[in-house]
C-alpha cells in the first residue's frame, strides 16, 4: 500500500507555513517551525535507513532544483 505524503501532509504544512510572514518577527518563529518540520519529513522520505525512505524521491527533488538553477543561469545570463 502506498500513501502520497505530499497530498496527505506536506501540502497542508506548506499551506500553514504560507500564513506566517518571513519578515515579521512575531510570525517568523512559526514560519521557521513549519520549515523545519517540512525539511524533517523530506529527510525521512529520502533516507535509506527508514522503511519509508526512497532515495529516488530525493534524487528527483534535487535534480529538479538543479535543473531550475541551470535554466535560470542560461536564461538570465
Secondary structure as UniProt FT lines:
FT   HELIX           6..10
FT   HELIX           11..18
FT   HELIX           25..46
FT   TURN            48..49
FT   TURN            51..52
FT   HELIX           55..76
//
